Amino acid sequence: MPFVWSEKVWGGGRLQMALWLGLPASALFGLIEFLSGWASPIGAVAWAIWFALLYGVLMTRRLRRDWRGAYDLPPRDRVAVLRAVRRGEDVGEPRLAPAVVDLADAFRRGRERDHRYRWALWLFAGVLLCLALHDSLAGSTRSAVLWGALACLWALLLAWLPRRWVRTVARAERAESLARRTLSDGLR
């Protein structure tokens, strides 16, 4: 989930976060709706707007639950903590060390949650493949190619995701150990 932990997403308030999460997802959703032939251009736009609202709000709520202390920090500090954790570096300010520990823990919990629900992601790839097979037999060629391509892209994403999470969590743990060292040095 590299995009949801980007600095642009966390650099502002709740509305900005919902927009940064919802708009790209809805553009993709609307494009799929249009290319699959399930909706007219106006219908695809209507579905995309509905999806942007739903996805943006739900993902914002979930991410805020994952990193509960995020909105106790001003946006500039939130971005500094996020940058340090994603890169595995020292945050540079002792007052932000507890936030680094908190975010590193959120990354670990996210990886565990993704691992638990990995089966659902593979099930989704299977559904996409079934749609491709169905449309190749009974539907349009364009729709069959679309669903087949999406199934392949989804499978590639699922193959890439575990390695990405391992690197991300390793960097987060490195930043967390540096932050804990900063906290212990501050207590002396």
GUKEVEX-959602 format. One line per field, with one value per residue: chain; residue in one letter; x, y, z of N, C-alpha, C, O in turn. Coordinates in pm, whole numbers, plus 50000, padded with zeros to 5 digits. Example, Ala and Ser with C-alpha at 12.3 -4.5 7.8 and 13.67 -1.06 7.14 Angstrom:
// residues 2
unit [A;A];
code [A;S];
nx [51319;51285];
ny [49431;49775];
nz [50780;50708];
cax [51230;51367];
cay [49550;49894];
caz [50780;50714];
cx [51320;51290];
cy [49670;50003];
cz [50780;50787];
ox [51424;51341];
oy [49668;50114];
oz [50846;50804];
//
This chain:
// residues 188
unit [A;A;A;A;A;A;A;A;A;A;A;A;A;A;A;A;A;A;A;A;A;A;A;A;A;A;A;A;A;A;A;A;A;A;A;A;A;A;A;A;A;A;A;A;A;A;A;A;A;A;A;A;A;A;A;A;A;A;A;A;A;A;A;A;A;A;A;A;A;A;A;A;A;A;A;A;A;A;A;A;A;A;A;A;A;A;A;A;A;A;A;A;A;A;A;A;A;A;A;A;A;A;A;A;A;A;A;A;A;A;A;A;A;A;A;A;A;A;A;A;A;A;A;A;A;A;A;A;A;A;A;A;A;A;A;A;A;A;A;A;A;A;A;A;A;A;A;A;A;A;A;A;A;A;A;A;A;A;A;A;A;A;A;A;A;A;A;A;A;A;A;A;A;A;A;A;A;A;A;A;A;A;A;A;A;A;A;A];
code [M;P;F;V;W;S;E;K;V;W;G;G;G;R;L;Q;M;A;L;W;L;G;L;P;A;S;A;L;F;G;L;I;E;F;L;S;G;W;A;S;P;I;G;A;V;A;W;A;I;W;F;A;L;L;Y;G;V;L;M;T;R;R;L;R;R;D;W;R;G;A;Y;D;L;P;P;R;D;R;V;A;V;L;R;A;V;R;R;G;E;D;V;G;E;P;R;L;A;P;A;V;V;D;L;A;D;A;F;R;R;G;R;E;R;D;H;R;Y;R;W;A;L;W;L;F;A;G;V;L;L;C;L;A;L;H;D;S;L;A;G;S;T;R;S;A;V;L;W;G;A;L;A;C;L;W;A;L;L;L;A;W;L;P;R;R;W;V;R;T;V;A;R;A;E;R;A;E;S;L;A;R;R;T;L;S;D;G;L;R];
nx [50082;50174;50088;49885;50025;50160;50318;50162;49903;49886;49951;49766;49434;49139;48958;49125;49274;49075;49010;49257;49276;49033;48987;49187;49127;48859;48873;49000;48807;48583;48687;48717;48449;48347;48505;48439;48187;47967;47853;47739;47919;47829;47707;47929;48081;47907;47903;48174;48200;48036;48179;48422;48351;48264;48487;48697;48611;48582;48843;48989;48888;48971;49254;49300;49226;49426;49664;49646;49748;49805;49665;49711;49930;50075;50039;50297;50470;50355;50412;50692;50738;50622;50787;51035;50980;50908;51149;51325;51481;51630;51413;51494;51403;51354;51100;50924;50970;50799;50580;50692;50740;50476;50371;50533;50445;50183;50234;50331;50099;49932;50058;50026;49747;49697;49819;49655;49415;49481;49388;49140;49209;49328;49104;48953;49111;49061;48787;48795;48927;48735;48532;48661;48680;48409;48319;48473;48352;48078;48046;48166;48470;48635;48563;48636;48914;48975;48897;49065;49318;49307;49291;49544;49714;49634;49717;49993;50037;49972;50177;50393;50343;50398;50684;50726;50599;50768;51010;50916;50828;51069;51219;51058;51089;51359;51360;51201;51365;51571;51426;51345;51593;51658;51458;51534;51785;51710;51595;51803];
ny [49881;50135;50387;50485;50557;50786;51110;51317;51233;51235;51493;51696;51784;51590;51599;51652;51417;51224;51300;51261;50988;50892;51000;50902;50625;50625;50722;50511;50313;50421;50421;50147;50071;50204;50096;49828;49823;49830;50063;50381;50675;50889;50746;50605;50814;50898;50666;50666;50901;50838;50616;50740;50901;50706;50525;50705;50815;50582;50469;50679;50682;50425;50444;50649;50518;50326;50473;50629;50851;51041;51279;51434;51567;51845;51902;51924;51797;51543;51457;51456;51252;51036;51027;50963;50708;50561;50566;50457;50605;50832;51050;51299;51486;51481;51509;51401;51136;50947;50939;50821;50562;50485;50494;50304;50076;50075;50015;49752;49624;49663;49506;49253;49234;49246;49009;48820;48849;48786;48578;48668;48859;48703;48559;48759;48802;48559;48588;48795;48661;48464;48632;48719;48478;48415;48635;48594;48377;48439;48711;49034;49076;49285;49333;49087;49092;49313;49223;49001;49122;49281;49078;48959;49178;49217;48975;49001;49221;49105;48921;49090;49242;49115;49121;49393;49475;49349;49490;49749;49722;49647;49882;50052;49936;49983;50264;50285;50168;50355;50575;50483;50466;50736;50825;50685;50799;51055;51027;50992];
nz [50000;49905;49805;49976;50195;50126;50118;50021;50068;50348;50412;50468;50571;50667;50451;50231;50239;50185;49924;49785;49807;49704;49442;49244;49257;49183;48923;48792;48839;48702;48441;48398;48413;48186;47974;47991;47897;48053;48131;48013;47896;48063;48266;48362;48468;48671;48832;48901;49054;49271;49366;49431;49649;49835;49858;49921;50170;50332;50324;50436;50696;50780;50765;50946;51175;51184;51228;51490;51632;51443;51379;51595;51545;51369;51011;50885;51067;51068;50809;50822;51009;50874;50646;50764;50870;50641;50504;50681;50856;51098;51270;51348;51533;51875;51996;51815;51818;51965;51789;51565;51660;51702;51438;51309;51439;51342;51073;51099;51200;50980;50787;50899;50896;50619;50546;50671;50527;50270;50113;50024;49839;49640;49571;49451;49223;49099;49047;48861;48656;48596;48499;48268;48126;48096;47941;47715;47604;47590;47565;47470;47286;47357;47626;47738;47703;47862;48126;48148;48132;48362;48557;48526;48589;48854;48971;48935;49102;49348;49369;49395;49619;49884;49903;49893;50131;50319;50287;50352;50619;50738;50707;50859;51113;51152;51167;51392;51591;51596;51687;51940;52061;52065;52241;52474;52518;52577;52825;52994];
cax [50000;50263;50024;49808;50119;50240;50318;50051;49781;49888;49997;49659;49326;49060;48901;49233;49307;48968;49022;49376;49251;48914;48989;49254;49053;48736;48908;49022;48677;48504;48746;48680;48305;48328;48567;48369;48060;47859;47793;47765;48014;47767;47691;48061;48117;47823;47956;48306;48179;47985;48290;48520;48301;48263;48623;48774;48569;48613;48988;49034;48854;49056;49391;49303;49222;49556;49762;49557;49810;49843;49604;49759;50047;50050;50072;50441;50528;50303;50488;50829;50734;50596;50908;51138;50943;50915;51288;51404;51579;51600;51323;51570;51350;51314;50958;50849;51007;50684;50497;50761;50712;50334;50351;50598;50351;50071;50282;50332;49960;49881;50114;49959;49609;49703;49853;49537;49311;49541;49301;49033;49268;49340;48967;48918;49180;48985;48661;48830;48956;48605;48466;48729;48640;48267;48305;48533;48257;47943;48042;48248;48615;48691;48539;48717;49053;48982;48895;49187;49431;49294;49327;49691;49772;49604;49805;50128;50037;49974;50311;50488;50307;50470;50822;50715;50569;50888;51101;50854;50829;51209;51256;50983;51152;51487;51325;51151;51478;51638;51339;51354;51724;51645;51378;51613;51890;51644;51562;51928];
cay [50000;50251;50516;50537;50613;50891;51237;51399;51188;51270;51630;51793;51741;51473;51616;51633;51275;51153;51331;51196;50844;50860;51040;50805;50499;50643;50735;50375;50245;50474;50373;50006;50068;50247;50001;49699;49838;49822;50195;50486;50771;50962;50648;50576;50929;50892;50559;50707;50999;50763;50535;50831;50937;50588;50477;50808;50825;50458;50455;50781;50633;50312;50490;50725;50418;50260;50563;50712;50974;51124;51412;51513;51637;51933;51833;51919;51692;51415;51421;51424;51119;50940;51019;50891;50567;50498;50556;50388;50703;50904;51162;51422;51564;51390;51519;51322;50994;50861;50923;50724;50431;50459;50466;50175;49975;50073;49943;49609;49577;49661;49389;49134;49233;49210;48868;48744;48858;48765;48486;48745;48925;48600;48529;48866;48771;48450;48642;48867;48561;48407;48731;48716;48355;48429;48730;48540;48280;48492;48857;49101;49053;49399;49309;48971;49139;49401;49143;48920;49211;49316;48959;48946;49287;49191;48866;49058;49303;49016;48862;49196;49303;49065;49173;49536;49485;49311;49606;49862;49695;49651;50024;50106;49887;50055;50398;50269;50147;50485;50660;50433;50507;50880;50837;50641;50899;51172;50998;50990];
caz [50000;49908;49778;50089;50292;50063;50189;49972;50134;50490;50429;50491;50658;50631;50318;50134;50240;50114;49782;49731;49801;49627;49301;49154;49255;49107;48781;48746;48841;48592;48316;48385;48381;48047;47881;47996;47828;48150;48152;47914;47953;48175;48374;48419;48551;48791;48917;48950;49161;49386;49417;49493;49782;49921;49880;49991;50311;50403;50340;50531;50830;50815;50786;51072;51282;51188;51292;51572;51676;51329;51377;51708;51491;51254;50885;50857;51151;51020;50689;50864;51071;50767;50563;50840;50882;50509;50460;50782;50903;51222;51242;51368;51645;51982;52029;51719;51832;51996;51670;51480;51718;51677;51295;51279;51488;51246;50954;51134;51207;50843;50719;50954;50846;50478;50537;50710;50425;50139;50038;49960;49723;49536;49528;49358;49096;49039;48993;48738;48554;48557;48413;48138;48056;48059;47831;47592;47547;47568;47561;47368;47294;47432;47768;47778;47713;47980;48249;48150;48166;48504;48636;48521;48668;48994;49014;48947;49223;49464;49377;49431;49748;50003;49907;49926;50273;50395;50284;50422;50763;50782;50721;50973;51236;51167;51217;51529;51682;51611;51771;52079;52110;52094;52363;52591;52540;52637;52965;53075];
cx [50087;50192;49951;49899;50209;50223;50203;49921;49774;49923;49891;49556;49252;49004;49007;49270;49202;48977;49141;49357;49138;48925;49065;49179;48926;48763;48931;48890;48589;48555;48711;48532;48280;48382;48496;48236;47940;47788;47827;47867;47955;47748;47823;48107;48037;47871;48090;48292;48130;48098;48395;48478;48311;48404;48706;48739;48607;48763;49043;49006;48945;49199;49402;49295;49357;49660;49683;49619;49842;49790;49626;49879;50004;50094;50221;50510;50482;50383;50631;50836;50715;50720;51016;51106;50952;51058;51375;51512;51537;51515;51391;51522;51300;51165;50870;50878;50888;50591;50559;50733;50568;50310;50416;50509;50231;50111;50283;50191;49899;49932;50047;49816;49606;49734;49733;49432;49364;49454;49192;49085;49287;49203;48920;48984;49108;48854;48688;48858;48828;48527;48528;48687;48495;48251;48371;48440;48125;47936;48129;48396;48681;48678;48622;48864;49071;48990;49019;49309;49426;49331;49478;49759;49752;49696;49949;50141;50046;50108;50413;50466;50382;50613;50823;50690;50691;50986;51045;50860;50973;51256;51184;51045;51287;51460;51275;51266;51557;51556;51344;51488;51722;51567;51458;51727;51833;51612;51685;51966];
cy [50126;50383;50571;50595;50717;51022;51326;51362;51238;51416;51734;51737;51620;51482;51594;51485;51195;51178;51260;51046;50810;50890;50944;50672;50512;50660;50597;50299;50292;50427;50227;49993;50102;50144;49867;49704;49831;49955;50287;50583;50848;50868;50616;50690;50928;50784;50599;50808;50929;50682;50622;50869;50820;50545;50579;50817;50700;50440;50559;50735;50519;50355;50571;50630;50348;50345;50667;50846;51072;51266;51489;51596;51734;51862;51821;51810;51553;51366;51385;51285;51013;50919;50938;50741;50497;50479;50479;50476;50760;51026;51296;51508;51469;51396;51437;51172;50906;50839;50824;50583;50391;50422;50334;50059;49963;49999;49793;49550;49568;49540;49261;49122;49192;49062;48779;48740;48840;48674;48562;48816;48826;48560;48633;48845;48658;48496;48719;48769;48494;48504;48732;48593;48364;48521;48680;48440;48345;48643;48912;49071;49163;49377;49192;49011;49226;49318;49055;49002;49251;49200;48941;49054;49265;49081;48916;49144;49214;48946;48964;49245;49246;49117;49321;49555;49451;49428;49723;49842;49697;49796;50087;50062;49954;50197;50390;50248;50276;50578;50614;50469;50655;50902;50794;50737;51023;51151;51001;51127];
cz [50000;49888;49899;50197;50227;50141;50146;50044;50277;50516;50459;50587;50605;50489;50210;50126;50161;49964;49718;49720;49705;49479;49209;49144;49171;48958;48720;48737;48725;48457;48293;48347;48234;47949;47879;47923;47921;48169;48036;47974;48073;48294;48441;48509;48680;48887;48978;49064;49287;49449;49485;49634;49878;49957;49959;50139;50388;50425;50438;50674;50872;50846;50916;51191;51296;51260;51371;51612;51565;51340;51506;51663;51382;51125;50856;50940;51109;50900;50726;50927;50964;50681;50635;50847;50747;50461;50559;50842;51038;51188;51265;51483;51753;52015;51935;51730;51872;51875;51572;51529;51688;51530;51255;51326;51394;51118;50981;51137;51067;50766;50770;50902;50699;50460;50570;50601;50284;50052;49964;49835;49608;49484;49426;49222;49024;48978;48864;48624;48504;48467;48274;48059;48010;47937;47703;47525;47508;47553;47451;47392;47376;47581;47818;47795;47837;48108;48260;48189;48313;48594;48640;48603;48817;49048;49028;49073;49347;49479;49426;49574;49869;50014;49945;50075;50359;50401;50366;50573;50815;50800;50840;51104;51260;51221;51361;51627;51703;51702;51917;52142;52147;52223;52486;52620;52608;52782;53054;53119];
ox [50072;50231;49954;49854;50322;50129;50151;49840;49667;49925;49924;49586;49297;49004;48983;49295;49237;48953;49128;49416;49146;48875;49013;49170;48891;48682;48885;48865;48526;48476;48678;48496;48201;48315;48493;48178;47826;47675;47930;47897;48024;47770;47829;48165;48091;47881;48116;48367;48178;48112;48452;48559;48361;48436;48778;48828;48659;48805;49135;49091;48992;49258;49502;49351;49399;49735;49658;49547;49901;49862;49568;49924;49908;50178;50266;50597;50559;50418;50688;50929;50784;50754;51081;51195;50999;51086;51487;51620;51426;51540;51350;51596;51214;51108;50755;50817;50875;50532;50487;50706;50541;50236;50360;50499;50182;50029;50241;50166;49824;49859;50015;49770;49523;49680;49711;49365;49296;49447;49156;49013;49264;49187;48855;48921;49096;48815;48612;48817;48813;48463;48458;48662;48463;48180;48330;48447;48066;47828;48161;48439;48771;48773;48675;48930;49171;49078;49072;49392;49529;49394;49535;49853;49842;49748;50019;50243;50120;50149;50510;50561;50427;50658;50910;50752;50715;51038;51119;50894;50996;51324;51244;51053;51325;51531;51305;51264;51605;51613;51347;51495;51779;51603;51450;51763;51901;51603;51673;52068];
oy [50212;50483;50692;50672;50736;51041;51404;51449;51280;51459;51852;51654;51555;51383;51526;51434;51110;51087;51205;50983;50712;50813;50907;50614;50421;50617;50569;50228;50210;50397;50187;49913;50037;50109;49799;49600;49826;49959;50272;50573;50868;50908;50600;50666;50955;50806;50570;50800;50956;50680;50581;50868;50834;50529;50542;50824;50710;50400;50529;50748;50515;50308;50562;50659;50314;50294;50777;50945;51177;51362;51596;51685;51708;51772;51718;51740;51457;51248;51293;51210;50911;50806;50853;50658;50383;50386;50441;50428;50738;51095;51397;51596;51386;51296;51406;51091;50797;50732;50751;50493;50276;50328;50259;49957;49852;49927;49714;49442;49475;49478;49172;49013;49111;48997;48676;48638;48876;48692;48525;48831;48860;48530;48599;48866;48659;48450;48707;48792;48469;48462;48743;48602;48324;48488;48718;48420;48310;48698;48845;49043;49137;49400;49196;48969;49215;49341;49035;48959;49255;49219;48911;49026;49291;49093;48877;49140;49246;48914;48927;49285;49325;49153;49367;49641;49516;49460;49787;49934;49744;49828;50165;50141;49978;50243;50478;50305;50303;50651;50698;50499;50695;50986;50859;50755;51088;51248;51011;51144];
oz [50086;49949;49923;50282;50270;50217;50226;50076;50324;50632;50473;50672;50510;50416;50110;50017;50080;49884;49609;49632;49632;49397;49104;49036;49096;48876;48609;48639;48658;48367;48181;48261;48167;47852;47776;47891;47876;48217;47971;48093;48173;48408;48563;48615;48787;49008;49094;49162;49397;49571;49587;49726;49990;50074;50052;50223;50499;50533;50514;50762;50986;50943;50986;51297;51407;51344;51323;51623;51591;51313;51526;51736;51309;51130;50807;50889;51113;50891;50668;50900;50964;50647;50574;50833;50740;50387;50525;50876;51086;51090;51208;51527;51728;52059;51968;51660;51817;51861;51504;51449;51653;51502;51175;51258;51369;51061;50895;51085;51038;50690;50692;50869;50658;50371;50507;50583;50187;49930;49852;49737;49492;49365;49328;49119;48901;48871;48768;48510;48385;48370;48174;47939;47898;47843;47593;47404;47406;47530;47353;47504;47456;47656;47929;47890;47908;48191;48370;48268;48381;48697;48745;48678;48897;49159;49122;49141;49440;49591;49493;49641;49952;50122;50018;50138;50460;50507;50441;50647;50927;50897;50914;51198;51374;51310;51443;51736;51813;51783;52008;52261;52249;52305;52590;52737;52687;52857;53176;53187];
//
